[in-house]
Each structure stands twice: as C-alpha cells, then as structure tokens.
Amino acid sequence: MNRRVSAIDDLDRRVIAALQLNGRAPWNAVARWVDASETTAQRRYRALREQGLLRVVGTQELARTREGVSMYVRVQAKPGRGLDAAEQFVASENVRFVAVVTGTADLIVDIVTRDNDEMTRMLFTDLPAADLITSREVLPLIRAFRSASMWDTGLLPRGAAEDLRPAPLTTSCDRADWDRAPQALSTLEQSVIAALKEDGRTPVSTLARSLDASESSVARAMERLTSRGILQFRTLVEPALLGYDVEFMVWVSVEPGHLDAAGRQLARHPGVKSLSAATGRFNLVGHMVLPHRRDLYRFTSDVLGTLPGVLTSDVTLHLATLKYSWHRMSHSV
C-alpha cells in the first residue's frame, strides 16, 4: 500500500470529504458529519495540512471575470526529458496545473494568461521547456460543465453536501447569468481572492487586518464573490488517499450539435472532478477519478460510449500531479 495512503485513517478521510464539499465549512458542521468533536476535527485537519496531505484554497472561475483565460496544453516531450520539462512548467507563474501522464501525451498543462497578447507570447516565444518538447496541442477552455469545487467524494452520507454547502452549487452552464459579459473585480475583491488562494480557511478577521479593511467590507466582498460563482473553494488532496486509485483526463470530440447534451450527461458521473467545453480537436475535456483501473473498461464502454454525438475519445492516465490550482504538490515522481 502507498505509504501516504496508509498514513491516514477513516476519520481523516471523512474530514477531507467534508472539506471537499465546502472548504470553509464551520467546524461544528464538519464535526457533525465526521462523527467527532470539533476539537478532534480541527486537530486532524491541522495534522493533514502539516504533513502536506491536504490544502484548502480559494480559486476564481476565470470565465466569469476579466482576470484571464485558461487553456489546456497536451505536451509531448523528448525521450527521457519529460520530468525536466514538467519542472519548468511547474516553475512558471502562468501555469496553474501540471500532470505527468501516459498515453498520447506526456504532460498536461493548464496555462492562464490575461489576454490574447500574453497568450501569444506564452505559446510562441515564452513557452517553458520549449527546447525539451517535440509537440504541443492547445485547447482553450470556453465553458465549465462542472468545476472541481463541486466534486463529492461519496464518503459521507447523503445530505452532507446540502448541509455543509451554504447554497446548492450550480454548474456554470446552468446559471441564468452565464451569458452576461464578464465582470471586472474591485481592488478589494482581487485582494480577497489573492489572500484566499494561499489559505482558503483564513478567518475574515485575519483577512481584514492583512488587507487593512473592515471585517464587514471583507465579508461583503466574499459574499458577492461566492454568490456570483466567482470565488470557489477547493480541497487539494491526492485522490488515492480517498480510495480513488485511478486519476485521468478524458478528451472527447463531439458533434457540435450534441456538445451541450454530452457535457451535461457526462457531468453527472460521480467520478467527474471537472469538465469543460473547449475548442480544438477535442471539444469536451474532463478530469476524472475511479476506484480501480479495471473500472476504466466500463467507463469507456458504458459512459463515454453512450454520450450523444461522440466522434472519438482519448484517455491520458495520471502518473503524478505536480501542480494543482497554482500550488506545487508535495509529492514527487
């Protein structure tokens, strides 16, 4: 058994599962669902965080602001240079996510740029590890069907999500205001997001002191951001710690007229961590987990095989995730 998996017990997993549902859930609510005292739940959280096994972070949904755009890049590296290339991508301030994979790509990289000019520079003049790669394929993300903050690990009883989350999370494609123009953020809102990116459980009082603002104004800014779906909270943890031994990306080419239906159908699968529509050879891209590798067969035949309008699909299996939601993960390959 993986030493990191054997280092935690069922109570740890329940605490992680509760925080996955809502990274800022109050400890009395967490304690109620993990069957432990508030003190014990907090102690377990601190221990997991100190061991580098868990981190709660605040993230922003870029499509709803003017803060940047995201694109997945499938990278093929020169033989024997994949890990060297991965480290250079990890070091880039424009890179939000890096996974070492196997299949038709060596690396999956999520690059975020402010605008088209910066995207042009990143892709054509400033691409990290350009001398170590043989090819790349770029797929800009254009709409989210499911974000990582919506994932339910399935480890807690039914009803936990409804209780722990302040309000039902709505997929981006279901929001009534989705097609409105992206909104500019105020200086305070930008500062709140930046602070919570480091620690999503930072108390409002601490945020207010560090930002030299009143607690009421910080609290109102957070409420505006979360209610508009701009600020979300994710719990960064290796899926294997929760019993999901297979992590992978799925890349699907769907007939344009069936894209919305296929995206909504796939988003309902419990193994979907995130799912987005994209442009390029694959127009539906998902980040997935399953308990066992053998489950991939049924997933391919019974899940991907039943999506409407599918033309072709591809799967890249994760060997290691080196950077997630801007943070370098503690393990290495």
HELIX and SHEET records of a PDB file:
HELIX    1   1 ARG A    3  SER A    6  1                                   4    
HELIX    2   2 ASP A   10  LEU A   21  1                                  12    
HELIX    3   3 TRP A   27  VAL A   34  1                                   8    
HELIX    4   4 GLU A   38  GLU A   50  1                                  13    
HELIX    5   5 LEU A   62  ARG A   64  5                                   3    
HELIX    6   6 GLY A   82  ALA A   91  1                                  10    
HELIX    7   7 ASN A  116  PHE A  124  1                                   9    
HELIX    8   8 ALA A  130  LEU A  132  5                                   3    
HELIX    9   9 ALA A  148  MET A  150  5                                   3    
HELIX   10  10 ALA A  160  LEU A  164  1                                   5    
HELIX   11  11 SER A  172  ASP A  174  5                                   3    
HELIX   12  12 THR A  187  GLU A  198  1                                  12    
HELIX   13  13 VAL A  204  LEU A  211  1                                   8    
HELIX   14  14 GLU A  215  SER A  227  1                                  13    
HELIX   15  15 PRO A  239  LEU A  242  5                                   4    
HELIX   16  16 PRO A  256  HIS A  258  5                                   3    
HELIX   17  17 LEU A  259  ALA A  267  1                                   9    
HELIX   18  18 ASP A  295  ARG A  298  1                                   4    
HELIX   19  19 PHE A  299  VAL A  303  3                                   5    
HELIX   20  20 LEU A  304  THR A  306  5                                   3    
SHEET    1   A 2 ARG A  55  GLN A  60  0                                        
SHEET    2   A 2 LEU A 231  LEU A 236 -1                                        
SHEET    1   B 9 HIS A 327  ARG A 328  0                                        
SHEET    2   B 9 VAL A 310  TYR A 324 -1                                        
SHEET    3   B 9 VAL A  95  THR A 102 -1                                        
SHEET    4   B 9 LEU A 107  THR A 113 -1                                        
SHEET    5   B 9 VAL A  69  ALA A  77 -1                                        
SHEET    6   B 9 ILE A 133  ARG A 146 -1                                        
SHEET    7   B 9 VAL A 272  ALA A 278 -1                                        
SHEET    8   B 9 LEU A 284  LEU A 290 -1                                        
SHEET    9   B 9 VAL A 246  VAL A 254 -1                                        
END                                                                             
